[in-house]
Amino acid sequence: MPETKRKMQLLGTDTEVADVPIVKSDEVFNYYELEDGTKLKVKNVATSIIRIEGQYMPLPDGRPIYIVLSSPVVNVESSPLTKKQ
């Protein structure tokens, strides 16, 4: 699917952006063990990536600027607080 160009409100200004399709991703979980004994797996999943048209990082970098829309995913692997059925 090709990029889709559109206008988006950014900081109160109509800004030209391009929705850039994701063709490959490698999203890994981070693992957390909490004080209460709970073990969590957490990752952030990109749902949409938008490039701001004609805007670049300051020199000498010059890379294009992207906005990443994402959603957190949380999985409770185990917990001593699990309610018995």
PyMOL commands that set and color helices and strands:
alter all, ss='L'
color gray80, all
select strands_A, chain A and resi 4-10+13-19+30-33+39-56+64-78
alter strands_A, ss='S'
color yellow, strands_A
deselect
rebuild
show_as cartoon
